[in-house]
Amino acid sequence: YTDMVLQMTVFPGFGGQSMVEEAIKNISVIRDMIGDKDLEVDGGITAENVDVLVKEGANVIVSGSGIFKYDDISIAADNLRKAANGGIF
């Protein structure tokens, strides 16, 4: 009984890490296991890599440094959202 599953895509502990590429494989496996429940991913997520995560089945995206390292966080968040939706930023 769950509403959401979290797949960490970095080693938990501190921000600013690069995504662990091996974690991407787990997303489609988890998606198959949980059906239409929410699948959250967190860690190293940027506008440059979010599309892969969404294609694999993630539907809740957490991005800290991928947004807050930029001067204009509003534009960074918009770019992440567009990329997650298959758009070009």
Buried (B, 14 or more C-beta within 10 A) or exposed (E): EEEEBBBBBBEEEEEEBEBBEEBBEBBBEBBEEBEEEEBBBBBBBBBEBBBBBBEBBBBEBBBEBBBEEBEEEEEBBBBBBBBBEEEEE
